[in-house]
């Protein structure tokens, strides 16, 4: 008589009684199990691949005799006796002739040995918890929130992004009397007329979380040097009669228009403190009580993407007079705006050309202002002041000898060291070099920029940037953030000098008035 195993869908073989046979899926004869094995024993045993074992009540496989003896000899590893040793944990070491040796290893103390007689083992309890251990120095350096730990850096970046986003939202907040909100359906309206395009700017606001993988699709994403951050909006106001039910953020109330004529808003990007924040602004002037809706995706996709990198080319102009002269003009292109830079804004220094960034330069107004203005200036730009401060700091270090010029870096490394000059000579040489132009390096948002520094008053000289596309792009991106601010500060004021003719007329008029006054007195 033979018995056939039943194979389940999972690939396991079961006996008739439900015991698990993991490694055998072929037929077994009862003669192989032993003639003395009864049918009941046959139902309560399982093949392990090497031998048949009993199945206990819980369904597990019974341990062999050898495994039971080995487990009994080794025993649990940790023991405690609260009566004699408090809450200390002892580890099993070995069994002697008349006692068991246990050891406790406390922190910063010597090891404690306990020789427990066999008769006293009943006072000791088995513990499953781990013994006290000390964290190693390598792990401390890696896991403490120091030295660029990933969690520390991510939380610091999160705080920076969150603070900058809230600051930008507060700086561009729309007055409450200018817009209105409605429910059923939810919309946002203009309560006053908007005369200019891009006058209304709606910024997102909420809690930021680090984007991981491809989880940014269909979400509001703020870009930062530390990565992409998803903005989760705060709870929207659900009851207009109860202020505790949420808040009103216009950015999340603007819906997409259903036709081409009603769309008056579009997406844009605002740069603020190293963030690139998605915003919504109006595309045209609006009358009061207008519904603010986004333009259709087809209309927004037709808009050309801006090129944020500076492109330049030289235009040669041949002037013929008594002598033939070749003049060079520079043409700059930034964000689809093009402007020609005159020759007097280019400075030659040791075979390299530097662009003069004068605050009142016309090309800066054309390229960096949101719209063209007359007599505009970047004199009040905080970003320009920061760049000049960095340049002056690098120049002072160069003058004091803490920094090296690019010319000094190119010197032969194996040249003999020159003897140190006398103090008076060094002072005279430093004063002499102070009037010369030197190239210093500054850092702008991770981009190295080479600028000129020197002259009689080096701290007051205009900014001169090496004619390199990446370097000029870094400077323009910094100044562009203050473009709107510098437009609102005011225009340059000019004082017109009095001409000689007007002065002569004033003298003649005063003489005539004095003669008339004298004649009246004589009468």
Residue, then its C-alpha position, 0 to 999 in steps of 0.5 A: x500500500x502506498x501513500x501519495x502526497x498532495x502538492x498545493x499551488x504554492x509548491x508545498x507538499x501536504x500529507x493527509x493530516x495537514x503536516x507540511x512536507x517542504x522538500x519532497x514532492x514524490x511518492x513515499x512508500x510506507x515501508x520507508x517510514x518504518x513498519x512499526x509506524x502506525x497510521x496515527x503516527x503517520x498523520x502526525x509526522x513531517x519530512x524535513x528532507x533528512x528525517x521524519x519529525x513530529x508536528x507539535x500542537x501549534x503546527x511547528x516542527x518538533x526539535x530533535x533530541x540533539x538540538x534539545x540537548x544543545x539548547x539545554x547546555x547553552x541556555x539563555x544568554x542573559x540573566x538577572x537577580x534583583x535581590x542581589x544585583x538590582x537591575x544588572x544583566x549578566x551574561x552566561x560564560x561557562x559551567x563549572x563543577x559546582x557553580x555557573x559563572x556569569x559576568x556583567x559588563x557595566x559602562x565605565x566600570x570593571x566587569x562584575x563576576x557572579x559565581x552562582x551555585x546550582x542551588x541558587x539558580x532558582x533566584x535568577x530570571x531569564x531576560x530577553x533584553x540586550x545588555x548595555x552597550x556604548x556607541x562607538x566614535x565612528x558611529x557618533x561622528x556619522x549619526x550625530x547631527x553634526x558634520x553634514x549629517x543628511x538629516x540635519x542638512x535636510x531639516x536645515x534646508x527645509x527651515x530655510x525654504x519654509x522661511x523664505x517662502x513665507x517671507x516671499x508670500x508676505x512681501x507680495x501679499x495682495x490687499x484684502x480690499x482688492x480681491x474677493x472670494x466666493x463659494x459654490x462655485x469657488x472663485x476669486x474676483x477683482x474688487x478694483x480695476x487693475x491697470x497694468x499687467x503682472x500687477x496681481x501676483x499670487x504666491x503659494x503658501x503652505x508646508x514644504x516637504x522634500x520631493x522624492x522620486x517622481x512625485x512632483x507631477x501635478x503638485x506645486x513645487x518650489x526649486x532650491x539649491x537643496x532640491x525640489x520641495x512640494x508645497x502642501x497648502x494650509x486648510x482652506x476656509x470652508x465657512x465664511x462665518x467662522x475664521x477658525x475653519x481655515x485660511x484664504x490663499x488666492x493662489x489655490x482659488x484660481x481655476x483654469x478657464x474653459x474658453x480662450x477669452x475668459x483666461x486672464x492669468x498665467x503661470x510664472x516663476x519668481x526668484x526670491x532668496x535662492x528660491x524659484x517660486x511658481x506664481x500666478x499673475x495677470x496677463x492684461x489690465x482688468x476691470x473691477x469684478x472680473x473673474x480671475x481664471x488661468x489661461x488654457x494650457x494650449x495658450x500657455x504652451x505657445x509662450x516661448x521659454x526664456x533663455x536665462x543665460x547671457x549670450x554675447x557677440x561682438x559687432x565690428x564697425x569700420x569708421x573711415x576718417x583721416x585714419x581707419x579705426x576699428x571700433x568694437x560694440x558688444x551685443x548682450x542677450x538675456x531672457x530674450x532681451x537684446x541690447x548693444x553695449x557701447x565701447x566705453x563699457x568695455x575695459x581691457x586688462x592684460x589681454x582680457x575684456x571686462x564689462x563695466x557694470x555701472x548702476x546707471x548704464x542703459x543696457x542694465x535697464x533694458x535687460x534687467x528691468x521688468x519694463x523700460x524706464x527713463x533715467x533708471x538706476x541700480x544705485x539702490x540695489x541691495x544685491x549690487x551692494x553685496x557684490x561690491x562688498x564681496x569684491x572689496x573684501x577680496x581686494x583687501x585680503x589681496x592687499x594685505x597678502x592673505x590672497x594671491x592674484x592669478x599671476x602669482x598662482x602661475x609662478x614657478x613652484x620650484x623658484x627659490x624663495x625671495x628674501x623678505x624685504x624691509x618694512x619700509x620697502x614693503x609699505x612703499x610697494x604695497x602703496x604702489x600696488x594699491x594703484x594698480x588693477x588686480x583680478x580678484x575672485x568672488x563667489x555668487x551662488x556657487x559661481x566663481x566670478x572674476x572682477x577688477x579691483x584697484x585704482x586710487x579709490x578701489x572701494x568706489x570703483x564700478x563693478x568690472x566683470x570678466x567678459x564670460x557668459x557664465x560669470x555675467x549670467x551670475x551677476x545679472x541673476x542677482x541684480x534682476x531680483x532688485x529690478x522691480x525694487x529699483x524701479x519703485x525707488x525713483x529716477x535719477x535727478x539732474x540739476x540743470x546749470x544756468x546758461x550765460x544768457x539767462x544770467x545776463x537777463x537776470x542782471x538786466x532785470x535787477x538793474x531795471x527794477x533798481x532804477x524804477x525803485x530809485x525814480x519812485x523815491x525821488x518823486 
